[in-house]
C-alpha cells in the first residue's frame, strides 16, 4: 500500500488531530478535523496504554468537531469499544452531533460496540493533543488490515463492504517483502 504523497503544507492543513483528557478515571478523546489512517498509530498507542489502566471508569469519544473519518480510524474506534467492553465491562460513548458523521458511524455498525449520542459534552476538560505517532508503511498496512477485519467482525454488511479490500491487502502483504527483513 503506497501512501499518496502530499506536500507538507497541504498535509498539515488537512490532517486532523486527537485531543485527550483524563480525570478520575474518565477518559475523553476528541477527534478534530479529518481523522484518517495517518492517525491510526496514535489511536493504537492510546489503546495499548488504555489496556494497562487500573483507574478506568469511563470512555467518551467526542466527534463534535470531526469533519471526516475513514474506515481505518473507525475500525480502531471499534477496537477501543471492544477493549472497553471486554476488559472494563464498559460501553464507550460517542458524541456525534453531526448527522453526516453519525450516519457513517451507524453504517459501520458502531452502535454494536458503542453508544452514540448527539448530546454535547457539558464541560470541556483541559484537553491536550496526543503525541502524533509515526509508523512504517508495513506497520500502517497491518493496521489498516486489522482495523478492517475488526469492522468486518461487527456485522454481515461490513463483511461484504470490506471483503475485497481485506483480500487485496492480504495479497499485497504476501507479495511485498517486509522492509524489516532487508
N, C-alpha and C positions, 0 to 999 in steps of 0.2 A: 504494500500500500504506500504509494508515494504521496506525501502531503503536498498540496499545492503551495507554490512559492507566493508569498505576499511581501511587498516592501514593508519594512518595519513601521513606517508611519501609518500605513493602512492597517496593519495588524494591531497596532496599539489602539487605534480608534474603534475597530470592530470587535476587539476581544472583550469578553465580559470579565467579571471578577466575582469572587466569592468572599463574602464577609462572614465573620464568625464572632459569637459571644457565648459565654457560659456563665451562669450564675446559679449557685446552689444545685448543681446537677441538671439544670435545664439548659440544653444546647440549642443554639439558633444558628442556622446557616441562612444567609441571604444571597440569592443569586441575582446579580445585577448585569443587565445588558444581554449580549449574546453568549449563552452558555453552550460551549461546543466541546468537541473531543479534546481540544488543546487544554481544557481544564480538567480532563479525566484524571491525570496523575495527581492533581491537587485533591480531588474528591477521594481518590483511592487512598492517599496518605492519611487524610482525615478519618476515613473509615477504619484503617488499620489502627490508628490511635484510639478511636472510639471503642473498639472491641476490648481494650485494656482498662477502661474506666470503671471504677468501683462506685463512684458517686452518681452514676447516671439515674436521672428521674424522668426526663422527657426530651424529645427532639422535635424541633419545629424547623421546617424549611420554608422560608419566606420568598415567594416568587412574585411579589408585588411590583418589583422593578425589572423583572425578566422580560426581555424583548423577544427572545427566541431561545429554544433549547433543542438540541439534536438528540437523536436516538441513543447515541453513546452516553451522553450525560443522563438521559432518562434511565438507561439500564443501570447506571451507577447509583442513581437515586433509588431505584428499586432494590439494589443490593443493600443500601442503607436501611430501607424499610424492612427488608427480610432480616438483616442483622439485629435491628432493634426488637423485632417481634420474637425472634428465636433466642437471643441472648438476654434480653431485658424484659420480655413479656410486655412490650410497649408498642403501640401503633404510632408511627410518625405522623405528624400533622403537617400538611402542605397548605400554605396560604397562597391562594391564587385568585385575585380579584379580576384578572384579565381573562375575558371569555375565550380568546384565542388560545392562550396557554392552557386554560382548564380543558378545552376541547382536546388539545394534544395529549394532556395527561390522561384523560378518560379513554382516548382512542388507543392508548398503550396499556390500558387496564391498571393504571397506577392506584386506582381505588381499591384494588385487591390487596395491596400491601401498605397503603397509607390512607389517612383521612384527608379529604380535600375540602377546603373551606374558602369562601370568598371574603370572610370577615378579616379585616386588617388587624395586625398586632396593635394593642393599645399602648404599649410602651416600647420604644426603641432603646435597647440597651447600648452600651458602648461597644459598637461593632468594629472589629479590626479586620483588615484583609488577610486572608490565609496566604501564606507564602506560596507563590506560584511554583509548582513542581515541573520539572522537565523530564521527559522520558525519551529513550531511543525509539527509532522507528519500529523496531521489532517489539519493544515493550508496548508502544501505542497500538500496534496491530493486535497484540494479545489482549489488550484492554478492550478494544473495540469488539473483538470476538467474544470475550467474556460478558461484556455488557449486553450484547445482542442475544447471547444464549440465555441470560437472565430474563430479558424481556420475553423471549420465546417460552420460557417456563411459566409465564403468567397466564397465558390462555392460547387457544387454538388460532385465533385471528393473528396474534403476534407470531405464532409459528409459521403461518402462511406468509406474513409480511416479510419476515427476515430469513426464511429458509435459504433462498438463493444467495443472499449476501453472506450468510454464515458459511455456506458451502464454498463460495468463491474465496473467502478469507482463509478457510482451512486449506484449500488447494494452493493458494499463494504461499501460505506458511510452509507447506511441504516442498514447494518448488524453489523457495528462496532460502539459500543457505544463511544461517544465522551469522551476523557480523561478529558475534562473540566467539564463534568457532574459528575465525580467521586469525 
